[in-house]
Amino acid sequence: MMEIDVLPGKLADVRAKDPRYTGLYLVEGDSAGGSAKQGRSRDLHAILPLRGKILNTERARMTRILGNSEVQAMIAAIGAGIGSDSRLDEMRYHRVVIFVDADVDGGHISSLLLTFFYRHMRPLVEAGRLYLARAPLYKMVKGNDVSYVLNDAERDAVLGEWGTSNSLRISRFKGLGEMSADEMAKTVLAPGQEEGEESTMHTS
């Protein structure tokens, strides 16, 4: 229905010419986007920061959808067109990854993005090329052991394994913006790790 050829200026693109190994990360917020750009593999990960909640495209008119700046940026970055003219073979990346905060607002944003892709880029969804990244909620440190966990249940499981001591430190990420580039690189952006795999990482 529409082609947008000009790539968004805030896109940090990949260097690799072969799209089979690359992914476009749609990151919530400029702060988190900055950390993701620093922590990424320039060959594998393209980063597109998104500001706030995108338009709810469930019942919006196409003219309004295409007039939304964040939607325009996604269409341009992906490069596959939109609607009935959407073509998987023209995607600039093998996969698209939604990367948002692990809170209520992040859940709302991911729902809006999933709705957009299902309604207007369904071939991408049906081909299994749309992912939802799971960022760690806690960082746990005991001596030289470091563990990133996704939720309270995993935190409690690690506590049961480690036990408690004065050297134990637990920090909670309130949002992606609180994660350093190194922490993103070790967890969600780990090079060589498929986005469908577990995104937590235990290091020692």
Secondary structure, DSSP 4 states (H G I P E B T S, - for coil): -----SPPTT-B--S-S-GGG-EEEEEESHHHHHHHHHHS-TTTEEEEEE-SPPP--SS--HHHHHT-HHHHHHHHHH-S-SGGG--GGG-SSSEEEEE--SSHHHHHHHHHHHHHHHHH-HHHHHTT-EEE----SEEEEETTEEEEESSHHHHHHHHHHH---TTEEEEE-SSGGGS-HHHHHHTTT-TT--TTS----EE-
